[in-house]
Structures are given as C-alpha cells and as structure tokens.
Amino acid sequence: MQHEQEAETPITVAIERRVDADHQAEALAWVQTGTSLASRMPGYLGSGWVRAHGSSSLWYTLYRFADAASLAGWESSDERRWWLRSGEEFVHDARVERRTGIEGWFDVPASSLLEPAAGPVRSAPPRWKQAVSIWLGFFPTNLVFSLLVSLLPVWGVVPLAARVLITTVVLTPVMTYVVLPFVTARLRPWLERPPSGRRDPGPAGP
C-alpha cells in the first residue's frame, strides 16, 4: 500500500547543466525543444528553466510529472534520448535533484540531495512525521495569536466566520515562510532518519 502511494506521488526533477559559453543560442533552442517534447508525454505537469545569472554557464531545468511511472516514461523515451544526444556537444549534466511529497518544507537541502543523474528518487518523510512537524509549528503559533487577539476589546463581538478568516489570512504566510522552515530545519535529522531495519538506497549504478 505504501509503495503504491509513493508511486502515485508527483515527482519534481531539477537538473543543473553546464553550457559551453560559445553555444548559448544553441542551448536555448535545445532547452525549448526538450520542454516541448516533455509536454507531450502522459503525466507531464510542467517545466521551466533559469540561469544562475546573465553570464553564467550553469543552467537549471525543472520538470514535474504526476507519478514515478510517467516520469520513467519520459526518461526512457526515444524522444528524450534523441534530445539528449542532440545537445551532447555543448550541454553537460552536472547534477540532479529529485523530490517527492510536500515540497519546500520537507525537502532535504540541495547540497545533500545532489546525486548522479541516474540516481534513485528519494521519498519525502512519512506522512505522519510531516503531520507532527506541522502540528508542532501550528499549535504554539495559533495559541500565541489567539492570546494576542483576545486582548482586543472588539474581538469577542467579531462573527465566528470573520475571526476564522482573519486567523487563517494572518497565520498562513507566517506558517509558510517563518514557522515551518524553522521547525523542519531543527527536526531535519529526525525527518530524514530511515525506518528501523531499512537503509537509505545509494545511487544507482551506471
């Protein structure tokens, strides 16, 4: 059951490529061609690319598929093989990052997630750990906010729906940009710890 759930989880792949300085125009056309080819594959959810800065030779490509099967369909397709061969002379893979589950809050830092391009997909922490982490951040945040607004004389006469609306409007960005990054950074060793008896798989062979 757990394996089936992981297989149905959307997967985002971020690839860092080094582009030869003399072939910037060709590389741009090459990236756009790859995006067009990937967009025709079943399960494709979107993609994009960006440079580190205007004159950088490092280009970053990000694409997302609905599940492991659709990602494998793209990565094993004849279209992708042809596309990769067409850029071999001026584009070089440097590293790749694969992510599943709730993104951003529970991702392993990029510096520790870098792996060979053929490396395995690393799953997000178990859902129960994600739930515990969210609760540990939400409970004290909501408690402090509730105590503060209770000091306002008019708060008690505000309709329930309006109070809930105000609370969620205020706490959602606080949780997203402040509390959850703080909590997950401190729980990182626990979140990344594999279940007892299981070992984190190493990079796949060539």
PyMOL commands that set and color helices and strands:
alter all, ss='L'
color gray80, all
select helices_A, chain A and resi 2-7+21-39+68-75+78-86+110-113+127-150+155-157+160-186+188-192
alter helices_A, ss='H'
color red, helices_A
select strands_A, chain A and resi 11-19+44-51+58-65+91-100
alter strands_A, ss='S'
color yellow, strands_A
deselect
rebuild
show_as cartoon
